[in-house]
Amino acid sequence: MLESIEAAFQKSDSHLKETYKHVPLAGPGPQSHHFTVQEALLSLPKDEKFEASNQATKPAGGYYALIRAGTMQITTSVITMGRTPPIRDAKFRRDLSRENERLEKQHPDLFSASASPLGSSQDALHALLLPHTSDHSSPIGVTIAVPYSDPRAGFHLYMDVGQLWQYYSEAGDEVVDIAYPTLRDRMRRAEKRDQSEGGNE
């Protein structure tokens, strides 16, 4: 998936430079990158654990790729360095945030300082994949973000995807996955720190 995002940036950058000779790329660039990334993700092969589908926004007028990878739902958003993360009050983001709102009630130890049994691990979690760009030719980084049920309030997790990779073993599926428990523990500590500091991120 990350390779597809990288290739999409390069493809979009080439198209922009061939098409626009006088118009500043700050205008058409982000929009072109957004749709090229969506197209790349929708072109990925699907299997029993991975599927990307094209979803329409409500009100109608926009589309976004929704990825289902195991028990996670992932959407992507391209942002330019110096801009704030995509936390606008869009209806499709509210719809996706309902999954996190349900999980916050069901798994208090995952999202708050209190400790209760984790419960079923088959529930879904909505996350955002955020490719950042500075020069349009390639993303300078990809962030995995898990927003609060109110996306304007901040994020449970906002981490470079490379940091998350270090918790995965190269040995394959036969090794017990420790990434999710580590993610859970980090979220728990972040929520506890957030509550003690009186903030929301």
N, C-alpha and C positions, 0 to 999 in steps of 0.2 A: 504494500500500500504506500509506504514512504517513497519507494522508487517511482511509483506512478505519479505521485505529487511532484517530485523533482522533475520528471520528464514533462509534466504538464506545464510547469513554470517555463522550461526551456522552449517548448512549443509555442506558448503564448507570447513569450518575449520575441521570438523570431517573427511571428505574425505581426506583432505591434510595430516592430522596427521596419518591416517591409511595407506596412500599410500607412503608417503615420510618419510623414517627413517633417511636418511643420507643427502639428498639434502636440502640445505637451502630453507626455504619456501618463502624467498624474491623473488625467481625466479618464481615458478609456482603459488604462492599465489595470487597476484593481478589478474592474468589472470583467475584463477579458480573462484575468487570472482566475477569478471565482468560477466562471462557467467552464473554463478549460479544466480546472481541477475536478469539478463536478462530473464532467464528461469522462475524465480518466477513471474516476472511482466507479462510475456506473458501468464501465467497460471491463472491470476486473472479473475474472471467472468466479463463479459461485460454487459452493459445495454445502455439505450439511451443517458446517459450522460458520459459514461466511456468506453473506448475501447483501448486495447493494441495490436499493430500489429508488426510483425517482418519485418524489413526493411533491404535491402541489401545495402552495401556501394558501391560507385562508385569512383574509380575502384573496381571491385568485389574482394571479399576475406574476408569481414567482415560483421557482422550483428549487429543490435542494435534494442532495443525495443522502439517504438514510441507510447507514450500514448496520447490519446486525451481525455481530461477531460473537458467537457463543451466547453468553447472557448479557452482553453489553450492546447498547445502541450508541452509535457514533455519528455525529454530523461534523462538517468541516466549515471553517470560515477563514478567509484570507484577510489578514490585516497588515497595514503598513506600519513600519517602526515609528514610534512616537504617538500612535493612535491608541485609544483605549480598546480593550477587548470587546467583542460583540455582545453587549448586554441590553440591547434595545428590547422594548416590550413587544416583540413580534408574537403573533398567535401561535405559530408552529413551535416557537421556543417554549411558550407556556404549556402547550400540549405535551411536549417532551419532558418538561420539568415536573409534570404530575407523577412520573415514575419515581423521581427522586423524592418528591414530597411523600409518596406512599412508603418508600424505604426509610425515610427519616423517622416515621412513626413506628415502623415495624422493627427496625434495627437501631435502637438508641445508642448502642456501643459503637456503631459505625460512624455516626455523625455527631455525637455529643460526648461529654465527659463521663456520663453515667455508664456503668458496665452491666449489660444484660446478655443473655444467650444470643448468639448471632442469628440462629435460626437457619432457614433454608438458604443454600447458596445458589439456587436456581433463579433467583429474581434478577431482573435486569437493572442496569444502571446507565443513565444517560450521560455521555461525555462529549466534549467538543475537542476536535483536533484542529489546532491553530497553526498553519504555516505562516511564518513571518517573512516579509520581504523588504529589501532595501533598494536593490537595483533592478528588480523585475526579472532578472535572468535565472535566479534560483532562490529558494527559501533559505534564510540564514539560520533557521531553526524551526522545530516543530514542537509544540507544547500540547500536552494532554491536560485538559481542564475538566473538572467535575463541578458544575455550578450548583449553588444552593437552589432550593425549590423556587425561591424568588431570585431570578438571575441577576437582578439589580443589586442584590445584597453582597455579592461576591462569590467566591469559589471555595469548595471544600478542599480541592487540590488544584494546583497550578504548577506543573512540573515539566521540564524538558523531557521529551520522550527518551532521549539517550540515557537519562538517569534511571528511568524505569526499566530499560533493557538490562541493566546490570544485575537485576534480580532474576533474570531468566537464564537457565543453564543451557549450554550448547548440546547437552546429552539427548535432548528430545522429550517427547511426551511421557516417557516412562518415569521421568523424575517428577517428584511432587512439586507442584507449582507454589512457590513462596511469594510471588509478586502480589497476589491479592491480599494475603494476611499483612504483608508489609505496607501496602497501600492503606488498608484498614487502620493499622496502628498509627501511621502518619496522620491520617485524617482525624483520628481520635485526639492525638496530641495537639493538632492545629486547632481543633474545636475548643479544647480545654484552655489553650493559650489565648484564643480569641475571647472566650468568656471572661478570663481573668483580667484581660486588658481592656475589656469593654468595647472591642471593635467588632467587625463583621467579616473579616477576611483572614 
